[in-house]
Amino acid sequence: MQIRQAQASDAAGIAEIYNDAVLNTTAIWNDATVDEADRAAWIAGRQGSGFPVLVAVDGDEVVGYATYGDFRPHDGFRHTVEHSVYVRGDQRGSGIGRQLMMHLVNAARENGVHVMVAAIESGNTGSLRLHEKLGFVETGRMPEVGTKFGRWLDLVLLQLMLDGPR
C-alpha cells in the first residue's frame, strides 16, 4: 500500500468509497451520492485551496482517502482544521485509516496547523477509538444534531493539539 497526494485519476475510487459511506453508514450525513466528475472537481478545489487530499492505493485501487479543510470560515479559526478519513468497506480495520491519519497529521504539522478537529457520529466506535489512539481528546457531544436512516444522530467532537502558531 502507498499513501500519496490524490490525482484526478483517483476520483472514481474516491467516489466509490464516499458513496458507500453515504448509502450504508452514518459516517457521512448526506443522502445524495456523487459521480467521478464531482470528486475530480472536489480534489481540484481542495488542493487549489492548499489543502491535502491523500489517498491510500493498493496497486491501482484507491482503498482509502483523507483530507482536511477549514474548520469555520472566520479569520479567527485560520489555524484550526476539520478533517475526514474514509476507508473502503472491505478494508476497514486493516490499519489503512491509521496510516492515512498519521500522514494527514504530519501534513497538518508541516502546514502550521494548531488544532485538528474530528466530528464523528457517536455510534462510530471504530473511528472514535482510532482518533483516541492517535491522541485526539473528546471536547464535546451534541445530541440529536443530525438525522439519517430515520433516526437522530449525536455528534462527538474531538481535537488534537499540534505545534502550529500559538
C-alpha positions in Angstrom: 0.0 0.0 0.0 1.2 3.5 -0.8 -0.1 6.8 0.5 0.2 9.8 -1.8 -1.5 13.0 -2.9 -4.6 12.4 -4.8 -4.8 12.9 -8.6 -7.8 13.4 -10.8 -7.5 9.8 -11.9 -8.3 8.8 -8.3 -11.7 10.4 -8.4 -13.7 7.3 -9.3 -12.2 5.3 -6.4 -12.8 8.2 -4.0 -16.4 8.5 -5.3 -17.0 4.7 -4.7 -15.8 5.0 -1.1 -17.8 8.2 -0.5 -21.0 6.7 -2.0 -20.7 3.5 0.1 -20.4 5.7 3.2 -23.4 7.7 2.1 -25.6 4.7 1.3 -24.6 2.3 4.1 -23.2 4.3 7.1 -23.7 7.3 9.3 -20.1 8.4 8.7 -21.3 11.0 6.1 -24.6 12.8 6.9 -25.5 13.3 3.2 -28.3 11.5 1.3 -27.1 12.1 -2.2 -24.3 10.2 -3.9 -21.7 11.7 -6.2 -20.0 10.8 -9.5 -16.5 10.8 -10.7 -16.7 14.3 -12.1 -17.9 15.7 -8.8 -15.0 14.1 -6.9 -12.5 15.3 -9.5 -13.7 18.9 -9.0 -13.6 18.3 -5.3 -10.0 17.2 -5.4 -9.0 20.1 -7.6 -10.9 22.5 -5.3 -9.3 21.2 -2.1 -5.8 21.1 -3.5 -6.3 24.5 -5.1 -7.1 25.9 -1.7 -3.9 24.5 -0.3 -5.4 21.5 1.5 -4.0 18.0 1.2 -6.1 15.2 -0.3 -4.3 11.9 0.5 -5.2 8.5 -1.0 -4.1 5.0 0.1 -3.6 2.9 -3.0 -3.1 -0.8 -3.4 -1.8 -1.3 -6.9 -4.2 0.9 -8.9 -7.1 0.7 -6.5 -7.9 3.5 -4.1 -8.6 1.9 -0.7 -8.9 5.0 1.4 -8.6 8.8 1.5 -8.2 11.6 3.9 -8.2 15.4 3.8 -8.7 18.4 5.9 -10.1 21.9 5.3 -11.3 25.0 7.1 -13.0 24.3 10.4 -15.0 27.6 10.2 -14.9 30.4 7.6 -13.9 33.1 10.1 -10.4 34.5 10.3 -10.0 33.6 13.9 -10.2 29.9 13.0 -7.4 30.1 10.4 -5.1 27.8 12.4 -7.8 25.1 13.0 -8.9 22.5 10.5 -11.5 19.8 10.4 -10.6 16.5 8.8 -12.2 13.5 7.2 -10.8 9.9 6.7 -12.6 7.1 4.9 -11.6 3.6 4.1 -13.2 1.2 1.6 -15.7 -1.1 3.3 -13.7 -4.3 2.7 -10.5 -2.7 4.1 -11.9 -1.2 7.3 -10.0 -2.4 10.4 -6.8 -3.2 8.4 -4.8 -0.2 9.6 -5.3 2.0 6.5 -7.2 4.6 8.4 -4.4 4.9 11.0 -1.8 5.2 8.2 -3.8 7.9 6.4 -4.3 9.8 9.7 -0.6 9.7 10.6 0.2 11.2 7.2 -2.5 13.8 7.5 -1.4 14.8 11.0 2.2 15.2 9.7 0.9 17.3 6.8 -1.0 19.5 9.2 2.1 20.0 11.3 4.2 20.9 8.3 1.5 23.4 7.3 1.5 25.1 10.7 -1.9 23.9 11.8 -2.6 24.4 15.5 -5.7 22.2 16.1 -7.2 19.4 14.1 -10.9 18.7 14.8 -12.8 15.5 14.2 -16.6 15.4 14.1 -17.7 11.8 14.4 -21.2 10.2 14.8 -21.4 8.8 18.4 -22.1 5.2 17.2 -18.9 5.0 15.1 -16.8 3.4 17.8 -14.1 2.3 15.3 -13.4 5.9 14.3 -13.7 7.2 17.8 -11.2 4.6 19.1 -8.8 5.3 16.2 -8.8 9.0 17.0 -8.3 8.4 20.7 -5.3 6.2 20.0 -3.8 9.0 17.9 -4.1 11.4 20.8 -7.4 13.2 20.0 -9.4 14.0 23.0 -13.2 14.4 23.3 -14.2 18.0 23.7 -17.9 17.9 23.2 -21.1 15.9 22.4 -24.0 17.4 20.6 -27.2 15.2 21.0 -29.5 14.8 18.0 -28.0 17.4 15.7 -28.3 15.3 12.6 -30.6 12.7 11.1 -30.1 9.8 8.8 -31.9 6.5 8.1 -34.9 7.8 10.0 -33.1 8.4 13.4 -31.5 11.2 15.2 -27.7 11.2 15.4 -25.4 12.5 18.1 -22.1 14.2 17.1 -18.9 13.8 19.1 -16.2 16.5 18.7 -12.6 15.6 19.3 -9.4 17.6 18.8 -5.7 17.2 18.6 -3.4 20.0 19.6 -0.5 20.4 17.2 2.7 22.5 17.2 1.3 25.3 14.9 1.2 29.0 15.7 0.5 30.0 19.3 
